[in-house]
Amino acid sequence: MNTNWPLWEVFIRSKQGLSHKHVGSLHATDEKMAIENARDVYTRRNEGISIWVVESKHVVASNPEDSESLYDPANDKVYRHPTFYDLPDGVKHI
């Protein structure tokens, strides 16, 4: 494998209505090859119904050391945490 190929992050959605989950990374020359390689590597047993690939250089992440300044302001907004709502029995995946 040529390690000069770009690194891609792979996300798979396992079922309709669920979120995509990061499953790993791989090297590929372009997005088409990244999708095909992701299919071959991460969905060999029909684990997914949708594949997303993102070139790693385009992923921006927060620094764990900044977590206090990023997340503390949200603690005083209880309406963002729907823990006090009653959900009907038929609602799934929430």
Biopython code that builds the backbone (N, CA, C, O; Angstrom):
import numpy as np
from Bio.PDB.StructureBuilder import StructureBuilder

atoms = [
    (1, "MET", "N", (0.849, -1.187, 0.000)),
    (1, "MET", "CA", (0.000, 0.000, 0.000)),
    (1, "MET", "C", (0.883, 1.234, 0.000)),
    (1, "MET", "O", (1.896, 1.280, 0.697)),
    (2, "ASN", "N", (0.508, 2.209, -0.761)),
    (2, "ASN", "CA", (1.227, 3.469, -0.823)),
    (2, "ASN", "C", (0.736, 4.352, 0.322)),
    (2, "ASN", "O", (-0.424, 4.763, 0.331)),
    (3, "THR", "N", (1.603, 4.644, 1.280)),
    (3, "THR", "CA", (1.181, 5.451, 2.429)),
    (3, "THR", "C", (1.098, 6.936, 2.097)),
    (3, "THR", "O", (0.728, 7.740, 2.953)),
    (4, "ASN", "N", (1.435, 7.308, 0.873)),
    (4, "ASN", "CA", (1.261, 8.694, 0.460)),
    (4, "ASN", "C", (-0.181, 8.986, 0.053)),
    (4, "ASN", "O", (-0.548, 10.140, -0.168)),
    (5, "TRP", "N", (-0.993, 7.941, -0.044)),
    (5, "TRP", "CA", (-2.413, 8.148, -0.341)),
    (5, "TRP", "C", (-3.060, 8.836, 0.847)),
    (5, "TRP", "O", (-2.650, 8.615, 1.986)),
    (6, "PRO", "N", (-4.067, 9.669, 0.600)),
    (6, "PRO", "CA", (-4.734, 10.348, 1.712)),
    (6, "PRO", "C", (-5.428, 9.354, 2.656)),
    (6, "PRO", "O", (-5.853, 8.273, 2.249)),
    (7, "LEU", "N", (-5.525, 9.747, 3.896)),
    (7, "LEU", "CA", (-6.238, 8.968, 4.905)),
    (7, "LEU", "C", (-7.695, 9.409, 4.923)),
    (7, "LEU", "O", (-7.985, 10.605, 4.877)),
    (8, "TRP", "N", (-8.614, 8.448, 4.990)),
    (8, "TRP", "CA", (-10.054, 8.716, 4.998)),
    (8, "TRP", "C", (-10.669, 8.145, 6.267)),
    (8, "TRP", "O", (-10.295, 7.057, 6.705)),
    (9, "GLU", "N", (-11.610, 8.873, 6.858)),
    (9, "GLU", "CA", (-12.372, 8.391, 8.006)),
    (9, "GLU", "C", (-13.658, 7.780, 7.468)),
    (9, "GLU", "O", (-14.280, 8.338, 6.564)),
    (10, "VAL", "N", (-14.055, 6.647, 8.014)),
    (10, "VAL", "CA", (-15.196, 5.892, 7.505)),
    (10, "VAL", "C", (-16.303, 5.865, 8.560)),
    (10, "VAL", "O", (-16.060, 5.578, 9.732)),
    (11, "PHE", "N", (-17.529, 6.172, 8.115)),
    (11, "PHE", "CA", (-18.712, 6.152, 8.967)),
    (11, "PHE", "C", (-19.745, 5.230, 8.326)),
    (11, "PHE", "O", (-19.992, 5.311, 7.123)),
    (12, "ILE", "N", (-20.344, 4.359, 9.123)),
    (12, "ILE", "CA", (-21.333, 3.394, 8.625)),
    (12, "ILE", "C", (-22.642, 3.603, 9.389)),
    (12, "ILE", "O", (-22.641, 3.791, 10.605)),
    (13, "ARG", "N", (-23.755, 3.567, 8.655)),
    (13, "ARG", "CA", (-25.078, 3.545, 9.296)),
    (13, "ARG", "C", (-25.581, 2.121, 9.201)),
    (13, "ARG", "O", (-25.699, 1.565, 8.109)),
    (14, "SER", "N", (-25.879, 1.529, 10.356)),
    (14, "SER", "CA", (-26.227, 0.111, 10.375)),
    (14, "SER", "C", (-27.671, -0.164, 9.991)),
    (14, "SER", "O", (-27.954, -1.191, 9.375)),
    (15, "LYS", "N", (-28.590, 0.723, 10.337)),
    (15, "LYS", "CA", (-30.010, 0.517, 10.012)),
    (15, "LYS", "C", (-30.655, 1.851, 9.696)),
    (15, "LYS", "O", (-30.144, 2.911, 10.058)),
    (16, "GLN", "N", (-31.781, 1.779, 9.017)),
    (16, "GLN", "CA", (-32.580, 2.959, 8.723)),
    (16, "GLN", "C", (-32.935, 3.643, 10.040)),
    (16, "GLN", "O", (-33.358, 2.980, 10.987)),
    (17, "GLY", "N", (-32.769, 4.951, 10.107)),
    (17, "GLY", "CA", (-33.160, 5.713, 11.286)),
    (17, "GLY", "C", (-32.075, 5.865, 12.332)),
    (17, "GLY", "O", (-32.231, 6.650, 13.267)),
    (18, "LEU", "N", (-30.973, 5.131, 12.198)),
    (18, "LEU", "CA", (-29.872, 5.264, 13.148)),
    (18, "LEU", "C", (-28.826, 6.216, 12.591)),
    (18, "LEU", "O", (-28.801, 6.499, 11.393)),
    (19, "SER", "N", (-27.976, 6.698, 13.463)),
    (19, "SER", "CA", (-26.911, 7.611, 13.059)),
    (19, "SER", "C", (-25.735, 6.851, 12.465)),
    (19, "SER", "O", (-25.534, 5.669, 12.748)),
    (20, "HIS", "N", (-24.963, 7.545, 11.639)),
    (20, "HIS", "CA", (-23.706, 6.984, 11.170)),
    (20, "HIS", "C", (-22.738, 6.949, 12.346)),
    (20, "HIS", "O", (-22.737, 7.857, 13.177)),
    (21, "LYS", "N", (-21.917, 5.908, 12.420)),
    (21, "LYS", "CA", (-20.918, 5.746, 13.477)),
    (21, "LYS", "C", (-19.539, 5.605, 12.836)),
    (21, "LYS", "O", (-19.378, 4.948, 11.808)),
    (22, "HIS", "N", (-18.564, 6.229, 13.457)),
    (22, "HIS", "CA", (-17.198, 6.093, 12.968)),
    (22, "HIS", "C", (-16.726, 4.670, 13.230)),
    (22, "HIS", "O", (-16.803, 4.181, 14.357)),
    (23, "VAL", "N", (-16.238, 4.006, 12.183)),
    (23, "VAL", "CA", (-15.813, 2.610, 12.316)),
    (23, "VAL", "C", (-14.322, 2.424, 12.072)),
    (23, "VAL", "O", (-13.774, 1.369, 12.392)),
    (24, "GLY", "N", (-13.657, 3.427, 11.511)),
    (24, "GLY", "CA", (-12.234, 3.288, 11.276)),
    (24, "GLY", "C", (-11.731, 4.216, 10.194)),
    (24, "GLY", "O", (-12.424, 5.133, 9.753)),
    (25, "SER", "N", (-10.507, 3.953, 9.779)),
    (25, "SER", "CA", (-9.834, 4.777, 8.775)),
    (25, "SER", "C", (-9.198, 3.881, 7.730)),
    (25, "SER", "O", (-8.947, 2.702, 7.978)),
    (26, "LEU", "N", (-8.938, 4.447, 6.560)),
    (26, "LEU", "CA", (-8.238, 3.716, 5.508)),
    (26, "LEU", "C", (-7.591, 4.695, 4.553)),
    (26, "LEU", "O", (-7.952, 5.871, 4.510)),
    (27, "HIS", "N", (-6.637, 4.204, 3.792)),
    (27, "HIS", "CA", (-5.979, 5.008, 2.761)),
    (27, "HIS", "C", (-6.607, 4.700, 1.409)),
    (27, "HIS", "O", (-6.911, 3.547, 1.102)),
    (28, "ALA", "N", (-6.798, 5.742, 0.601)),
    (28, "ALA", "CA", (-7.344, 5.575, -0.748)),
    (28, "ALA", "C", (-6.928, 6.779, -1.583)),
    (28, "ALA", "O", (-6.622, 7.846, -1.051)),
    (29, "THR", "N", (-6.922, 6.588, -2.901)),
    (29, "THR", "CA", (-6.495, 7.673, -3.794)),
    (29, "THR", "C", (-7.554, 8.756, -3.955)),
    (29, "THR", "O", (-7.220, 9.925, -4.146)),
    (30, "ASP", "N", (-8.840, 8.374, -3.880)),
    (30, "ASP", "CA", (-9.934, 9.338, -4.045)),
    (30, "ASP", "C", (-11.178, 8.827, -3.335)),
    (30, "ASP", "O", (-11.169, 7.743, -2.752)),
    (31, "GLU", "N", (-12.259, 9.620, -3.387)),
    (31, "GLU", "CA", (-13.485, 9.260, -2.650)),
    (31, "GLU", "C", (-14.138, 7.980, -3.169)),
    (31, "GLU", "O", (-14.708, 7.213, -2.393)),
    (32, "LYS", "N", (-14.056, 7.750, -4.472)),
    (32, "LYS", "CA", (-14.637, 6.519, -5.036)),
    (32, "LYS", "C", (-13.924, 5.284, -4.475)),
    (32, "LYS", "O", (-14.566, 4.333, -4.029)),
    (33, "MET", "N", (-12.598, 5.316, -4.505)),
    (33, "MET", "CA", (-11.829, 4.200, -3.967)),
    (33, "MET", "C", (-12.054, 4.062, -2.462)),
    (33, "MET", "O", (-12.094, 2.946, -1.945)),
    (34, "ALA", "N", (-12.201, 5.178, -1.759)),
    (34, "ALA", "CA", (-12.441, 5.135, -0.315)),
    (34, "ALA", "C", (-13.773, 4.453, -0.007)),
    (34, "ALA", "O", (-13.850, 3.640, 0.915)),
    (35, "ILE", "N", (-14.817, 4.772, -0.764)),
    (35, "ILE", "CA", (-16.129, 4.124, -0.562)),
    (35, "ILE", "C", (-16.027, 2.626, -0.852)),
    (35, "ILE", "O", (-16.526, 1.808, -0.079)),
    (36, "GLU", "N", (-15.383, 2.267, -1.961)),
    (36, "GLU", "CA", (-15.261, 0.848, -2.317)),
    (36, "GLU", "C", (-14.444, 0.076, -1.277)),
    (36, "GLU", "O", (-14.810, -1.034, -0.892)),
    (37, "ASN", "N", (-13.341, 0.670, -0.829)),
    (37, "ASN", "CA", (-12.529, 0.005, 0.193)),
    (37, "ASN", "C", (-13.279, -0.085, 1.526)),
    (37, "ASN", "O", (-13.179, -1.091, 2.229)),
    (38, "ALA", "N", (-14.022, 0.954, 1.867)),
    (38, "ALA", "CA", (-14.805, 0.938, 3.113)),
    (38, "ALA", "C", (-15.859, -0.157, 3.055)),
    (38, "ALA", "O", (-16.082, -0.867, 4.035)),
    (39, "ARG", "N", (-16.504, -0.290, 1.904)),
    (39, "ARG", "CA", (-17.483, -1.367, 1.730)),
    (39, "ARG", "C", (-16.831, -2.727, 1.936)),
    (39, "ARG", "O", (-17.360, -3.577, 2.651)),
    (40, "ASP", "N", (-15.677, -2.925, 1.303)),
    (40, "ASP", "CA", (-14.993, -4.213, 1.388)),
    (40, "ASP", "C", (-14.480, -4.519, 2.799)),
    (40, "ASP", "O", (-14.521, -5.666, 3.244)),
    (41, "VAL", "N", (-14.003, -3.497, 3.493)),
    (41, "VAL", "CA", (-13.390, -3.714, 4.803)),
    (41, "VAL", "C", (-14.413, -3.712, 5.935)),
    (41, "VAL", "O", (-14.332, -4.545, 6.837)),
    (42, "TYR", "N", (-15.377, -2.787, 5.901)),
    (42, "TYR", "CA", (-16.235, -2.563, 7.059)),
    (42, "TYR", "C", (-17.665, -3.091, 6.930)),
    (42, "TYR", "O", (-18.417, -3.045, 7.903)),
    (43, "THR", "N", (-18.059, -3.589, 5.757)),
    (43, "THR", "CA", (-19.429, -4.102, 5.619)),
    (43, "THR", "C", (-19.440, -5.479, 4.972)),
    (43, "THR", "O", (-20.326, -5.779, 4.171)),
    (44, "ARG", "N", (-18.483, -6.305, 5.303)),
    (44, "ARG", "CA", (-18.378, -7.641, 4.698)),
    (44, "ARG", "C", (-19.532, -8.546, 5.093)),
    (44, "ARG", "O", (-19.850, -9.488, 4.366)),
    (45, "ARG", "N", (-20.154, -8.287, 6.210)),
    (45, "ARG", "CA", (-21.253, -9.145, 6.692)),
    (45, "ARG", "C", (-22.588, -8.401, 6.677)),
    (45, "ARG", "O", (-23.447, -8.637, 7.527)),
    (46, "ASN", "N", (-22.756, -7.508, 5.711)),
    (46, "ASN", "CA", (-23.990, -6.721, 5.573)),
    (46, "ASN", "C", (-24.296, -5.901, 6.818)),
    (46, "ASN", "O", (-25.455, -5.782, 7.217)),
    (47, "GLU", "N", (-23.242, -5.324, 7.442)),
    (47, "GLU", "CA", (-23.438, -4.537, 8.658)),
    (47, "GLU", "C", (-24.070, -3.175, 8.395)),
    (47, "GLU", "O", (-24.597, -2.568, 9.327)),
    (48, "GLY", "N", (-24.037, -2.681, 7.184)),
    (48, "GLY", "CA", (-24.477, -1.311, 6.972)),
    (48, "GLY", "C", (-25.400, -1.125, 5.796)),
    (48, "GLY", "O", (-25.500, -1.973, 4.909)),
    (49, "ILE", "N", (-26.080, 0.024, 5.812)),
    (49, "ILE", "CA", (-26.929, 0.401, 4.688)),
    (49, "ILE", "C", (-26.461, 1.704, 4.045)),
    (49, "ILE", "O", (-26.961, 2.091, 2.989)),
    (50, "SER", "N", (-25.491, 2.388, 4.687)),
    (50, "SER", "CA", (-24.990, 3.647, 4.155)),
    (50, "SER", "C", (-23.548, 3.846, 4.616)),
    (50, "SER", "O", (-23.203, 3.542, 5.757)),
    (51, "ILE", "N", (-22.714, 4.358, 3.717)),
    (51, "ILE", "CA", (-21.307, 4.611, 4.023)),
    (51, "ILE", "C", (-21.005, 6.082, 3.748)),
    (51, "ILE", "O", (-21.364, 6.618, 2.699)),
    (52, "TRP", "N", (-20.347, 6.715, 4.696)),
    (52, "TRP", "CA", (-19.799, 8.057, 4.493)),
    (52, "TRP", "C", (-18.288, 7.947, 4.603)),
    (52, "TRP", "O", (-17.783, 7.226, 5.464)),
    (53, "VAL", "N", (-17.561, 8.647, 3.749)),
    (53, "VAL", "CA", (-16.119, 8.779, 3.896)),
    (53, "VAL", "C", (-15.775, 10.263, 3.861)),
    (53, "VAL", "O", (-16.346, 11.036, 3.092)),
    (54, "VAL", "N", (-14.829, 10.639, 4.710)),
    (54, "VAL", "CA", (-14.379, 12.029, 4.787)),
    (54, "VAL", "C", (-12.858, 12.006, 4.837)),
    (54, "VAL", "O", (-12.265, 11.314, 5.664)),
    (55, "GLU", "N", (-12.242, 12.757, 3.957)),
    (55, "GLU", "CA", (-10.791, 12.811, 4.004)),
    (55, "GLU", "C", (-10.375, 13.409, 5.359)),
    (55, "GLU", "O", (-10.868, 14.461, 5.765)),
    (56, "SER", "N", (-9.476, 12.726, 6.033)),
    (56, "SER", "CA", (-9.105, 13.078, 7.405)),
    (56, "SER", "C", (-8.668, 14.524, 7.559)),
    (56, "SER", "O", (-8.910, 15.134, 8.600)),
    (57, "LYS", "N", (-8.032, 15.079, 6.544)),
    (57, "LYS", "CA", (-7.553, 16.464, 6.653)),
    (57, "LYS", "C", (-8.704, 17.461, 6.783)),
    (57, "LYS", "O", (-8.485, 18.607, 7.175)),
    (58, "HIS", "N", (-9.932, 17.037, 6.458)),
    (58, "HIS", "CA", (-11.081, 17.926, 6.558)),
    (58, "HIS", "C", (-11.831, 17.793, 7.886)),
    (58, "HIS", "O", (-12.794, 18.521, 8.129)),
    (59, "VAL", "N", (-11.399, 16.878, 8.735)),
    (59, "VAL", "CA", (-12.033, 16.693, 10.043)),
    (59, "VAL", "C", (-11.363, 17.640, 11.025)),
    (59, "VAL", "O", (-10.140, 17.654, 11.159)),
    (60, "VAL", "N", (-12.175, 18.425, 11.703)),
    (60, "VAL", "CA", (-11.680, 19.352, 12.712)),
    (60, "VAL", "C", (-12.234, 18.900, 14.048)),
    (60, "VAL", "O", (-13.434, 18.657, 14.177)),
    (61, "ALA", "N", (-11.371, 18.785, 15.038)),
    (61, "ALA", "CA", (-11.785, 18.292, 16.349)),
    (61, "ALA", "C", (-11.405, 19.292, 17.430)),
    (61, "ALA", "O", (-10.435, 20.039, 17.303)),
    (62, "SER", "N", (-12.188, 19.285, 18.485)),
    (62, "SER", "CA", (-11.855, 20.120, 19.632)),
    (62, "SER", "C", (-10.735, 19.458, 20.423)),
    (62, "SER", "O", (-10.516, 18.252, 20.315)),
    (63, "ASN", "N", (-10.048, 20.235, 21.197)),
    (63, "ASN", "CA", (-8.986, 19.738, 22.057)),
    (63, "ASN", "C", (-9.593, 19.325, 23.394)),
    (63, "ASN", "O", (-10.319, 20.120, 23.992)),
    (64, "PRO", "N", (-9.327, 18.118, 23.886)),
    (64, "PRO", "CA", (-9.896, 17.691, 25.172)),
    (64, "PRO", "C", (-9.584, 18.658, 26.318)),
    (64, "PRO", "O", (-10.354, 18.758, 27.274)),
    (65, "GLU", "N", (-8.474, 19.358, 26.223)),
    (65, "GLU", "CA", (-8.123, 20.328, 27.264)),
    (65, "GLU", "C", (-9.072, 21.523, 27.281)),
    (65, "GLU", "O", (-9.135, 22.241, 28.278)),
    (66, "ASP", "N", (-9.808, 21.747, 26.198)),
    (66, "ASP", "CA", (-10.747, 22.867, 26.113)),
    (66, "ASP", "C", (-12.161, 22.473, 26.511)),
    (66, "ASP", "O", (-13.081, 23.280, 26.374)),
    (67, "SER", "N", (-12.355, 21.262, 26.998)),
    (67, "SER", "CA", (-13.709, 20.771, 27.257)),
    (67, "SER", "C", (-14.467, 21.635, 28.259)),
    (67, "SER", "O", (-15.674, 21.825, 28.110)),
    (68, "GLU", "N", (-13.793, 22.158, 29.271)),
    (68, "GLU", "CA", (-14.492, 22.973, 30.273)),
    (68, "GLU", "C", (-15.112, 24.213, 29.638)),
    (68, "GLU", "O", (-16.280, 24.514, 29.884)),
    (69, "SER", "N", (-14.348, 24.929, 28.829)),
    (69, "SER", "CA", (-14.874, 26.151, 28.218)),
    (69, "SER", "C", (-15.913, 25.849, 27.146)),
    (69, "SER", "O", (-16.792, 26.672, 26.891)),
    (70, "LEU", "N", (-15.827, 24.668, 26.508)),
    (70, "LEU", "CA", (-16.789, 24.320, 25.459)),
    (70, "LEU", "C", (-18.116, 23.820, 26.021)),
    (70, "LEU", "O", (-19.178, 24.160, 25.499)),
    (71, "TYR", "N", (-18.064, 23.016, 27.080)),
    (71, "TYR", "CA", (-19.263, 22.303, 27.511)),
    (71, "TYR", "C", (-19.907, 22.840, 28.776)),
    (71, "TYR", "O", (-21.094, 22.594, 28.990)),
    (72, "ASP", "N", (-19.194, 23.552, 29.614)),
    (72, "ASP", "CA", (-19.811, 24.075, 30.831)),
    (72, "ASP", "C", (-20.981, 25.017, 30.556)),
    (72, "ASP", "O", (-21.976, 24.954, 31.278)),
    (73, "PRO", "N", (-20.910, 25.890, 29.544)),
    (73, "PRO", "CA", (-22.063, 26.773, 29.301)),
    (73, "PRO", "C", (-23.366, 26.024, 29.009)),
    (73, "PRO", "O", (-24.445, 26.578, 29.225)),
    (74, "ALA", "N", (-23.296, 24.794, 28.530)),
    (74, "ALA", "CA", (-24.511, 24.034, 28.200)),
    (74, "ALA", "C", (-25.185, 23.455, 29.433)),
    (74, "ALA", "O", (-26.360, 23.090, 29.374)),
    (75, "ASN", "N", (-24.475, 23.362, 30.538)),
    (75, "ASN", "CA", (-25.039, 22.745, 31.737)),
    (75, "ASN", "C", (-26.212, 23.524, 32.320)),
    (75, "ASN", "O", (-27.046, 22.938, 33.010)),
    (76, "ASP", "N", (-26.301, 24.826, 32.063)),
    (76, "ASP", "CA", (-27.403, 25.602, 32.615)),
    (76, "ASP", "C", (-28.604, 25.684, 31.664)),
    (76, "ASP", "O", (-29.524, 26.469, 31.896)),
    (77, "LYS", "N", (-28.597, 24.886, 30.607)),
    (77, "LYS", "CA", (-29.697, 24.878, 29.632)),
    (77, "LYS", "C", (-30.376, 23.513, 29.667)),
    (77, "LYS", "O", (-30.182, 22.693, 28.770)),
    (78, "VAL", "N", (-31.171, 23.275, 30.704)),
    (78, "VAL", "CA", (-31.776, 21.958, 30.892)),
    (78, "VAL", "C", (-32.716, 21.578, 29.754)),
    (78, "VAL", "O", (-32.947, 20.392, 29.517)),
    (79, "TYR", "N", (-33.257, 22.556, 29.055)),
    (79, "TYR", "CA", (-34.160, 22.259, 27.952)),
    (79, "TYR", "C", (-33.454, 21.528, 26.817)),
    (79, "TYR", "O", (-34.122, 20.943, 25.964)),
    (80, "ARG", "N", (-32.141, 21.543, 26.782)),
    (80, "ARG", "CA", (-31.394, 20.826, 25.754)),
    (80, "ARG", "C", (-31.266, 19.336, 26.067)),
    (80, "ARG", "O", (-30.856, 18.550, 25.213)),
    (81, "HIS", "N", (-31.613, 18.959, 27.273)),
    (81, "HIS", "CA", (-31.532, 17.562, 27.700)),
    (81, "HIS", "C", (-32.953, 17.055, 27.934)),
    (81, "HIS", "O", (-33.512, 17.282, 29.006)),
    (82, "PRO", "N", (-33.544, 16.377, 26.961)),
    (82, "PRO", "CA", (-34.963, 16.000, 27.051)),
    (82, "PRO", "C", (-35.224, 14.828, 27.987)),
    (82, "PRO", "O", (-35.936, 13.891, 27.624)),
    (83, "THR", "N", (-34.660, 14.872, 29.177)),
    (83, "THR", "CA", (-34.827, 13.761, 30.118)),
    (83, "THR", "C", (-36.175, 13.812, 30.833)),
    (83, "THR", "O", (-36.561, 12.834, 31.475)),
    (84, "PHE", "N", (-36.892, 14.915, 30.740)),
    (84, "PHE", "CA", (-38.150, 15.044, 31.458)),
    (84, "PHE", "C", (-39.368, 14.883, 30.552)),
    (84, "PHE", "O", (-40.494, 15.127, 30.986)),
    (85, "TYR", "N", (-39.157, 14.472, 29.292)),
    (85, "TYR", "CA", (-40.268, 14.240, 28.369)),
    (85, "TYR", "C", (-40.720, 12.786, 28.444)),
    (85, "TYR", "O", (-39.899, 11.881, 28.591)),
    (86, "ASP", "N", (-42.017, 12.568, 28.344)),
    (86, "ASP", "CA", (-42.551, 11.211, 28.241)),
    (86, "ASP", "C", (-42.667, 10.859, 26.762)),
    (86, "ASP", "O", (-43.314, 11.574, 25.997)),
    (87, "LEU", "N", (-42.040, 9.758, 26.364)),
    (87, "LEU", "CA", (-42.081, 9.330, 24.971)),
    (87, "LEU", "C", (-43.135, 8.243, 24.794)),
    (87, "LEU", "O", (-43.267, 7.357, 25.639)),
    (88, "PRO", "N", (-43.884, 8.309, 23.697)),
    (88, "PRO", "CA", (-44.851, 7.244, 23.413)),
    (88, "PRO", "C", (-44.127, 5.915, 23.212)),
    (88, "PRO", "O", (-42.964, 5.903, 22.808)),
    (89, "ASP", "N", (-44.782, 4.822, 23.481)),
    (89, "ASP", "CA", (-44.183, 3.492, 23.374)),
    (89, "ASP", "C", (-43.672, 3.181, 21.968)),
    (89, "ASP", "O", (-42.698, 2.441, 21.824)),
    (90, "GLY", "N", (-44.302, 3.724, 20.935)),
    (90, "GLY", "CA", (-43.923, 3.403, 19.560)),
    (90, "GLY", "C", (-42.686, 4.126, 19.060)),
    (90, "GLY", "O", (-42.189, 3.799, 17.982)),
    (91, "VAL", "N", (-42.167, 5.105, 19.810)),
    (91, "VAL", "CA", (-41.003, 5.865, 19.368)),
    (91, "VAL", "C", (-39.737, 5.085, 19.660)),
    (91, "VAL", "O", (-39.509, 4.645, 20.787)),
    (92, "LYS", "N", (-38.913, 4.917, 18.628)),
    (92, "LYS", "CA", (-37.666, 4.157, 18.772)),
    (92, "LYS", "C", (-36.467, 5.013, 18.394)),
    (92, "LYS", "O", (-36.615, 6.022, 17.704)),
    (93, "HIS", "N", (-35.293, 4.621, 18.836)),
    (93, "HIS", "CA", (-34.017, 5.212, 18.469)),
    (93, "HIS", "C", (-33.866, 6.653, 18.903)),
    (93, "HIS", "O", (-33.285, 7.462, 18.179)),
    (94, "ILE", "N", (-34.375, 6.982, 20.060)),
    (94, "ILE", "CA", (-34.165, 8.340, 20.596)),
    (94, "ILE", "C", (-33.388, 8.240, 21.866)),
    (94, "ILE", "O", (-33.095, 9.259, 22.492)),
]
sb = StructureBuilder()
sb.init_structure("model")
sb.init_model(0)
sb.init_chain("A")
sb.init_seg("    ")
for serial, (resi, resn, name, xyz) in enumerate(atoms, 1):
    if name == "N":
        sb.init_residue(resn, " ", resi, " ")
    sb.init_atom(name, np.array(xyz, "f"), 0.0, 1.0, " ", f" {name:<3s}", serial, name[0])
structure = sb.get_structure()
